[in-house]
């Protein structure tokens, strides 16, 4: 079981050596719209697992800093951003991120696949990478590329 570490200097909850709860729950949309994005205990437990997966990702990417843009999303935040009703973000089981010090989202995805990182889904989203926990049954290891037409995403199998 994960140990909760709280920084004495700023009250942050540290989920892993390089990731904090605030990083995996931050939402500009929630702030702008005044929406609550506080995870429930089950989502927090999943965020500990997500942070562990992101530590593995960070290691594959040469221990370079990772910037997360979306982890947990409350139902209201998920709806506001146009997320899927079945999104893994709703349970704290997904993370969208970039690692500019390593390379493009496509290069990141290729490195994670080559390294054999275990995930549920890995999606090259154009300007970011989406990764989910490997608890999706038959969909474990699914690799997709997103294509956007008039703001609407469609997904194709594999990396393009």
C-alpha positions as CSV (number, residue, x, y, z in Angstrom):
1,X,0.0,0.0,0.0
2,X,1.3,3.5,-0.9
3,X,2.4,5.8,1.9
4,X,1.0,9.4,1.8
5,X,3.8,11.9,2.2
6,X,2.9,15.5,2.9
7,X,5.4,18.2,2.4
8,X,5.9,20.3,5.5
9,X,6.7,23.4,3.5
10,X,3.6,23.7,1.4
11,X,1.1,20.9,2.4
12,X,1.4,19.1,-1.0
13,X,0.6,15.4,-1.0
14,X,3.4,13.5,-2.7
15,X,2.3,10.4,-4.6
16,X,5.7,9.3,-5.8
17,X,9.2,10.7,-5.9
18,X,8.4,13.1,-8.8
19,X,4.6,13.5,-8.8
20,X,2.2,15.3,-6.5
21,X,-1.6,15.0,-6.1
22,X,-2.0,18.6,-7.2
23,X,-0.2,17.8,-10.6
24,X,-2.6,15.0,-11.3
25,X,-5.8,16.9,-10.3
26,X,-5.0,20.3,-11.8
27,X,-7.5,21.6,-14.3
28,X,-7.5,25.1,-15.9
29,X,-11.0,24.5,-17.1
30,X,-12.2,23.7,-13.5
31,X,-10.6,26.9,-12.2
32,X,-12.1,29.0,-15.0
33,X,-15.5,27.5,-14.6
34,X,-15.4,27.2,-10.8
35,X,-15.8,23.4,-10.9
36,X,-14.8,21.1,-8.0
37,X,-12.1,18.7,-9.2
38,X,-11.5,16.9,-5.8
39,X,-11.0,13.1,-6.3
40,X,-12.8,10.6,-4.1
41,X,-10.7,8.0,-2.1
42,X,-10.9,5.4,-4.9
43,X,-9.6,8.0,-7.5
44,X,-6.8,9.0,-5.1
45,X,-5.8,5.3,-4.8
46,X,-5.7,5.1,-8.6
47,X,-3.7,8.3,-8.7
48,X,-1.0,6.6,-6.6
49,X,-0.9,3.9,-9.2
50,X,-0.8,6.5,-12.0
51,X,2.1,8.3,-10.3
52,X,4.0,4.9,-10.1
53,X,3.4,4.4,-13.8
54,X,4.5,7.9,-14.6
55,X,7.7,7.3,-12.6
56,X,8.3,4.3,-15.0
57,X,7.6,6.6,-18.0
58,X,10.0,9.2,-16.6
59,X,12.7,6.6,-16.2
60,X,12.3,5.5,-19.9
61,X,12.5,9.1,-21.0
62,X,15.9,9.5,-19.3
63,X,14.6,10.9,-16.0
64,X,13.6,14.1,-17.8
65,X,10.9,16.3,-16.2
66,X,7.3,15.6,-17.3
67,X,4.5,18.1,-17.5
68,X,1.0,16.8,-16.8
69,X,-2.0,18.5,-18.3
70,X,-4.8,16.2,-17.1
71,X,-5.0,13.4,-14.6
72,X,-8.2,13.0,-12.5
73,X,-11.3,14.7,-13.8
74,X,-14.5,15.0,-11.9
75,X,-17.7,14.3,-13.9
76,X,-18.4,18.0,-14.2
77,X,-14.8,18.8,-15.4
78,X,-14.9,15.8,-17.8
79,X,-18.1,17.1,-19.3
80,X,-16.8,20.6,-19.6
81,X,-13.7,19.5,-21.5
82,X,-15.8,17.2,-23.8
83,X,-14.3,14.0,-22.4
84,X,-15.8,10.6,-23.0
85,X,-18.4,9.4,-20.5
86,X,-16.2,6.3,-20.1
87,X,-12.9,8.2,-19.7
88,X,-10.3,6.7,-17.5
89,X,-9.7,10.2,-16.2
90,X,-12.9,9.9,-14.3
91,X,-11.4,7.3,-12.0
92,X,-7.9,8.8,-11.8
93,X,-6.6,6.0,-14.1
94,X,-5.2,8.2,-16.9
95,X,-2.7,11.0,-17.5
96,X,-2.1,13.4,-20.3
97,X,1.5,14.7,-20.5
98,X,4.4,16.0,-22.4
99,X,8.2,15.7,-21.9
100,X,9.7,18.5,-24.1
101,X,13.2,17.5,-22.9
102,X,12.8,14.1,-24.5
103,X,11.0,14.9,-27.7
104,X,7.6,15.0,-29.5
105,X,4.6,13.0,-28.3
106,X,5.2,10.5,-31.2
107,X,8.8,10.0,-30.1
108,X,7.6,9.5,-26.5
109,X,5.1,6.9,-27.5
110,X,7.6,5.0,-29.6
111,X,10.0,5.0,-26.7
112,X,7.4,3.7,-24.2
113,X,6.3,0.9,-26.6
114,X,9.9,-0.1,-27.3
115,X,10.7,-0.2,-23.6
116,X,7.7,-2.5,-22.9
117,X,6.0,-0.2,-20.5
118,X,2.7,-1.8,-19.4
119,X,-0.4,0.4,-19.9
120,X,-4.1,0.1,-20.7
121,X,-4.0,2.7,-23.5
122,X,-1.3,4.8,-25.0
123,X,-2.5,7.5,-27.4
124,X,-0.4,9.9,-29.4
125,X,-2.8,12.9,-29.3
126,X,-0.8,15.3,-31.5
127,X,0.5,17.7,-28.9
128,X,0.4,15.4,-25.9
129,X,0.5,11.8,-24.8
130,X,-2.4,10.0,-23.1
131,X,-1.6,6.9,-21.0
132,X,-3.9,4.8,-18.8
133,X,-3.3,2.2,-16.1
134,X,-3.1,-1.4,-17.3
135,X,-6.4,-2.6,-15.8
136,X,-8.6,-2.6,-18.8
137,X,-8.8,-6.3,-19.5
138,X,-8.7,-7.1,-23.2
139,X,-7.7,-3.6,-24.1
140,X,-4.4,-3.7,-22.2
141,X,-1.6,-2.5,-24.5
142,X,-3.8,-0.6,-26.9
143,X,-1.8,1.9,-28.9
144,X,-3.7,4.6,-30.9
145,X,-3.1,7.8,-32.8
146,X,-5.6,10.6,-32.6
147,X,-6.6,12.6,-35.7
148,X,-8.5,15.8,-35.3
149,X,-11.0,17.1,-37.9
150,X,-12.9,20.2,-37.0
151,X,-12.0,19.7,-33.4
152,X,-13.4,16.2,-33.3
153,X,-11.0,13.3,-32.5
154,X,-11.0,10.0,-34.3
155,X,-8.6,7.2,-33.4
156,X,-6.6,4.8,-35.5
157,X,-4.7,1.8,-34.3
158,X,-1.0,2.0,-34.0
159,X,1.4,5.0,-34.2
160,X,1.4,7.0,-37.4
